[in-house]
């Protein structure tokens, strides 16, 4: 029965195709594909009204910041552990607890505490830090997406003076799956030895699994001097691999290990960052709706 109907069906389709070609009144609709690849990588889709891509929402590089991470009133938290293995064999620890808050006008406010320690397990409160970022324009409007950054560290006077810091943040996508960031940093103490640091940090990453796994490299250059010896500055350079694992749509883990290249550099500097994002990155302007399995 089915076979008997197949020739009729074929003739009907052929007749319709012929009529469509001959009759200009018949308009063909555009072909629509439901394949997710037609929309590109999920991590490259707009995350909020600034047009920034989704990958910027989870800190891709521990040592290098890119643009802003949060939509207005979106909140995230991060826990940091930085370990320094020094040339004399000693170990230094830094523990940071950070809260990130998105604000209107392409602004982000970060508040965090700094706990310092050594290999003997002796830890002390170092400072309470306030950081503000302001992106100069929506994503993609200016090459490098420049963002201004200012930070003030209210230090425990028993452990050092207050510190202020300014940064220029740059970052973008080189090609699908390739992302980069560069920071220019100026930091200075308000008292004590009045230590000053000029830094350049950079990162390059490649996405192995969209929205899940990225690998790359990071670099760090630091020129450090103190009052009365500005001409005798210390130069530090380190580089090494990094990896980011998006455990869930809202939870990310970053690992980086930098290796010093000269006598003034630490032997290794390691970072472990665990971050969790609350709220939604949905954008009315771009119609962005997080898809299943992606950050929201």
C-alpha positions in Angstrom: 0.0 0.0 0.0 2.8 2.4 1.0 4.8 1.5 -2.1 1.8 2.3 -4.3 1.6 5.8 -3.0 5.3 6.7 -3.4 5.1 7.3 -7.2 2.1 9.6 -6.6 4.0 11.5 -3.9 7.0 11.9 -6.1 4.9 13.2 -9.0 3.2 15.7 -6.7 6.5 17.1 -5.4 7.9 17.4 -8.9 4.8 19.2 -10.1 5.0 21.6 -7.2 8.7 22.3 -7.8 7.9 23.0 -11.5 5.1 25.4 -10.6 7.2 27.3 -8.1 9.9 27.9 -10.7 7.5 29.1 -13.3 5.2 31.2 -11.1 7.0 34.4 -9.9 4.2 35.0 -7.4 5.4 32.0 -5.3 8.1 33.3 -2.8 10.6 30.9 -1.3 11.2 31.2 2.4 14.8 31.4 3.7 16.4 28.2 4.9 16.5 27.9 8.7 18.7 25.5 10.5 18.3 24.5 14.1 22.0 23.5 14.5 23.6 25.3 17.4 26.7 25.8 15.3 24.9 28.4 13.3 24.8 30.6 16.4 28.5 30.3 17.1 30.0 29.3 20.4 27.7 29.9 23.4 30.6 31.6 25.3 30.8 34.2 22.5 27.1 35.3 22.8 26.2 38.6 24.5 26.0 38.3 28.3 24.3 41.6 29.0 23.4 45.0 27.6 27.0 46.0 27.1 27.3 43.3 24.4 30.3 41.7 26.2 30.6 38.0 25.4 29.7 35.4 28.0 33.3 34.2 28.6 34.1 37.5 30.3 31.8 36.7 33.1 34.0 34.1 34.6 37.6 35.4 35.3 39.5 33.8 32.4 43.0 34.9 33.8 43.8 35.1 37.5 46.5 37.7 36.9 44.9 39.7 34.2 41.4 41.3 34.2 39.3 41.9 31.1 36.5 44.5 30.9 33.7 44.0 33.5 32.3 40.6 34.7 28.9 41.4 36.0 25.6 42.9 34.7 24.0 45.6 36.8 23.1 44.2 40.3 24.5 40.8 39.4 26.7 39.5 42.3 29.5 37.0 42.3 32.0 35.7 44.9 35.5 34.4 44.6 38.0 32.7 46.9 41.7 33.1 46.0 44.8 31.2 47.1 48.1 32.6 45.9 51.3 30.7 46.7 54.8 32.1 46.2 57.8 29.7 46.3 60.8 32.1 46.8 64.4 31.7 45.8 65.5 31.2 49.5 63.1 28.2 49.7 60.5 29.9 51.9 56.8 29.9 51.1 54.3 32.9 51.2 50.6 32.6 51.1 47.8 35.1 50.2 44.1 34.3 50.8 41.5 36.6 49.3 37.8 36.6 49.7 36.1 38.8 47.1 32.5 40.0 46.4 31.8 41.4 42.9 28.8 43.7 42.2 27.7 44.9 38.8 26.5 48.5 38.6 24.7 50.5 35.9 26.9 52.4 33.4 29.4 49.7 32.7 30.7 49.9 36.3 31.7 47.1 38.6 32.5 47.3 42.4 34.7 44.7 44.1 35.2 44.4 47.8 37.7 41.9 49.3 39.8 41.1 52.3 43.5 40.1 52.1 45.0 37.5 54.5 48.7 36.8 54.4 50.7 33.8 55.8 53.9 31.8 55.7 54.9 28.1 55.6 54.7 27.9 59.4 51.0 28.4 59.2 51.1 31.9 60.7 48.4 34.1 59.1 47.4 37.7 59.7 44.8 40.1 58.4 46.6 42.4 55.9 44.0 44.8 54.3 40.5 45.5 53.2 40.4 46.5 49.5 37.9 48.4 47.4 38.1 48.2 43.6 36.1 50.0 40.9 36.1 49.3 37.2 34.6 51.4 34.4 34.4 50.3 30.8 34.7 53.2 28.4 32.2 51.9 25.9 30.1 48.9 25.0 32.0 45.8 24.0 33.4 46.0 20.5 33.0 49.8 20.1 36.7 50.5 20.9 39.6 48.2 19.9 40.8 46.3 23.0 37.7 47.3 25.0 39.6 49.6 27.3 38.5 49.7 31.0 39.8 51.9 33.8 40.5 50.4 37.2 41.2 52.0 40.5 41.8 50.2 43.9 42.6 51.3 47.4 43.9 48.9 50.1 43.1 49.9 53.7 46.0 48.1 55.4 46.4 47.0 59.0 49.0 49.5 60.2 50.9 46.8 62.1 51.6 45.1 58.7 52.3 48.0 56.4 50.9 51.2 54.8 47.9 51.7 52.7 48.3 51.1 48.9 46.6 52.6 45.9 46.6 51.1 42.4 45.5 52.1 38.9 45.2 49.8 35.9 44.3 49.9 32.2 42.5 46.7 31.3 42.5 45.5 27.6 41.1 42.3 26.2 39.2 40.8 23.3 38.9 37.8 21.0 41.6 37.0 18.5 39.5 34.4 16.6 36.8 31.9 17.6 38.0 30.1 20.8 41.0 32.4 21.2 40.9 35.1 23.9 43.5 37.6 25.2 44.0 40.1 28.0 46.7 42.7 28.9 46.9 45.0 31.9 49.1 48.0 32.6 49.4 48.6 36.3 50.7 51.3 38.6 50.8 50.6 42.4 52.3 52.7 45.2 52.4 52.7 49.0 51.3 55.8 50.9 54.0 55.4 53.6 56.8 53.2 54.9 59.4 52.6 52.2 56.9 54.1 49.6 57.4 51.1 47.4 56.2 51.6 43.8 55.5 48.9 41.2 54.9 49.1 37.5 53.5 45.9 36.1 52.4 44.4 32.8 50.4 41.3 32.9 49.0 39.3 30.0 47.1 36.1 29.2 46.1 34.1 26.1 43.6 31.2 26.2 42.1 28.7 23.9 38.7 27.1 24.5 38.8 23.3 24.3 35.2 22.7 25.2 32.7 25.6 24.7 31.7 27.0 28.1 33.5 24.2 30.0 37.3 24.1 29.5 39.9 26.5 28.4 43.7 26.3 28.5 46.4 29.0 27.9 49.5 30.8 29.2 50.0 33.9 31.3 52.9 36.3 31.8 53.9 38.8 34.5 56.4 41.6 34.5 57.1 43.8 37.6 59.5 46.7 38.1 59.8 47.3 41.8 61.5 50.2 43.6 61.6 52.0 47.0 62.1 55.6 48.0 65.7 56.7 47.9 66.6 53.9 45.4 64.4 54.5 42.4 67.4 54.0 40.1 68.1 50.6 41.6 64.8 48.9 40.7 64.2 45.2 40.7 62.8 43.6 37.6 60.8 40.4 37.8 59.5 38.3 34.9 57.5 35.1 35.1 55.3 33.0 32.8 53.5 29.7 32.8 50.4 27.7 31.9 46.8 28.3 33.0 43.5 26.4 32.9 39.9 27.2 33.6 37.2 24.6 34.3 33.6 25.7 34.3 32.3 23.1 36.7 28.7 24.2 36.4 27.1 27.2 34.5 27.7 29.3 37.6 30.9 27.8 39.1 34.4 28.2 37.7 37.8 27.1 38.9 41.1 28.7 37.6 44.6 27.3 38.0 47.8 29.0 37.0 51.5 28.3 37.7 54.1 30.9 36.7 57.8 30.2 36.7 60.3 32.9 37.4 63.0 33.6 34.8 65.7 35.5 36.8 67.2 35.7 40.2 64.9 38.4 41.4 61.8 36.4 40.5 60.1 33.8 42.7 60.7 30.3 41.6 57.0 29.7 41.2 53.8 31.7 41.7 50.7 29.6 41.8 47.0 30.7 41.8 43.9 28.8 42.6 40.6 30.7 42.1 37.1 29.4 42.8 34.3 31.6 41.8 30.5 31.4 41.9 28.1 33.8 40.1 24.6 34.6 41.3 21.8 36.2 39.3 21.1 36.3 35.6 23.1 37.6 32.7 19.9 37.9 30.5 20.0 41.0 28.2 16.9 42.8 26.9 18.9 44.7 24.3 20.5 41.7 22.7 17.7 39.2 23.5 20.3 37.0 25.3 18.8 34.0 27.1 21.3 31.5 28.7 20.9 28.1 27.1 20.9 24.8 28.9 24.3 24.0 30.2 25.6 27.6 30.0 26.2 30.3 32.6 23.1 32.3 33.6 
